[in-house]
């Protein structure tokens, strides 16, 4: 299988961390670095939207969207299950993953807006997105016990989302309202799976 990724994409990083947590980095899944902004042909064949991540399976079909690929890889690859198949534990992981997705989407949108040419940027839009990041961090702080219950897909996704905010938006003061979450994040990024996929390296 081929997994099309970009080093700085938080969506792709989630899957790279997942593969390492399952002990499957470099096994059945080949990570292919690509630049989605140039719309290369191999990426377009896997995902016509020219977005990463995109998975090309051994059977010849493809899939986009990190949440869908994560569930697929978690189910078919050996290693510990990061998303339980059913029951309350599954909903706990999905609740956390959904909050992480919201934070990632807001942070990514703000970062992309910041790349627009002078005169086309919307400071109000960036402020709206960074406010969403701060509110989501506060919501996660209030549910910290869910994060510390174990390291599944939910905690993994939250860790990647927070580290993307730290990477792209170091000035956003989310830690002020979420000191427990900040302490948790500082521990999570020490995991080998996070160290090996750090976009700053």
N, C-alpha and C positions, 0 to 999 in steps of 0.2 A: 504494500500500500504506500501511496505517496501523500504526505500531508504538506500542503503549501502554506508557508508561514512567512511572517516578516518579524524581524528581531524586536522591533519596538511596538508591535501590536499587542495590546493586552488580551485580545480575544484569542490570538494564536498562542500567547504565552500560557494561557490557562490549560491548553491541551498539551503543551510541552511539559508543564509541571505534572499534569495528570500521568503522562507516560512514564515519567521518572518515579512518581509515587507508586506506580504499579510495577516498577522494575522492568519496563519494556522500552526504554529509550534505545533507539538504534536496532531494535529487533525486527518485528514485522512491519514497522512503520518507518519510512524514510522521510525525514523532515527536509523539505526543499525550500530554501530561502528564495523569495521572489519580491518584486516591487509591484504591488497592485496598482499604483498610480500610473504605471506605464502600460497596463493591460497586456501583459505577455500572453502569447497564444496558448501555452500549456495551462496557465491559470484560467484563461477564459474557457478552455475546454472542460475544466473541472467546475468552474463557477462563472457563468456568463455575466454576473454582476461585477466581476473582477475584484472580489473581496477575499481577504484571508480571515480565518483559515478556510481551506477547502480540502476535502479528502477525496482521493481517487482510490477506489477499492480494487482488490485483486480480481473481483468479479467483473470489473469494467464499468461500474456505475459510480457516480460522484455525489457528494453531499456538501452543502455549505452550512454556515451558522454554527458557532462554537458550542452552543447548548446541545444541539442535535448530535454533533460529532462526539462530544464528550460522553453522552449516554451510550452511543454506539460502541465506542472504543472501550468504555468501562465494561460493557456486557461481553464483548467478544474476546478481549485479551485476557491472558492469565494475570494473576496478581490480586491483591485485595480489592473488593468491590467498594467504590467510593460513593456510589448511589444505590442504596438498598432497593430491591425490586418492588417492595410494597410496604404498606403499614406506616405508622407514625414516624419512624426513622426516616423514611423516604420524604415525607412531607417536611420534616425539619430541614433536611438538606436542600430541598427545593425552595423553601422559604428564604434560607440564607443565600442561595444562588440567585434568586430573583432580586434581592436587595443589592447583591454584588453587581448584577447586570445593570440595574438602574444607575448605580454609582459609576460604573464603567462607561455607560452610554453618555452620561452627563459630562464626565471628564473628557471623553474623546471628542464630543461635540464642541466643548470649549476650546480644546487644543486645535481642532480643525479651523474654527472660527478665527483663532489667533493667527493663522497662516494666510488669511485672505489679504489682498492688497490694501494699502492705506486708503481710506475713504470708503471701503466696502465692509469693514468690520463693524460689528454691532456690540459695543460695550455692554448694552443692556442684556443681550443674549448670553454673553459670557457670564455676567453676574447672575443671571437666572440659573445657569448650569452649575456654577460653583456653589450657589446657595443650595441646590439639590444635593450636591456632594456633602455639604455640611449637615444637612438634615438627615441624610441617609446614615452618615457616621453616627449621629446622635441616636438614631433608631437602633443601630447595631450595638451601641453602647448599652442601651436598655435591654438588649437580649444577649448579653455577653455570655450567659450561661449556655446558650445554644452553641456558641463557637468553641467553648472549652469542653463540650461533651465528647469531642472526638474530631479527627481530621478526615472529613469526607469531602464530597464535591462542594458542599456549601462553604465550609471553612476555606478550602482551596481557592474558590472563586472570590471570596472576600479578601483573602490575602493578596491575590493578584490585583484586584481592584484598588485596594489601598496603596499598593506599591506603585501602580500606574499614576495615581494622584500625586504621590510623593515625587515621582519622576518628572511628570509634566507640569504639575501645579504646586511646587514647593511652598508657595506663598499662601495657599489656602489653609486657614487655621482650623482644620477639622479636629486636630488633637486637643484644642482647648476645651471642647464640649465632650470629648471622648477619651479621657486619659487611660481608662482601662483598655479600650480598643487600641490605643497607641502602643501601650505596653505589649499587648498581644501581637500586634503587627511586628514589633521589633524582634520578637522571638520567632515568629513564622518565617521571616526572611532569612533566618540563619539555617533553615532546612537546606539540605543539599540540592533538592529539586529547585528551590528558589535561587540559590547561589549559581547553579549551572545555567539558569535561564535569565539572569539579570540583564536587562537591555542596556545598562550603563557600561557593561564590560566589553 
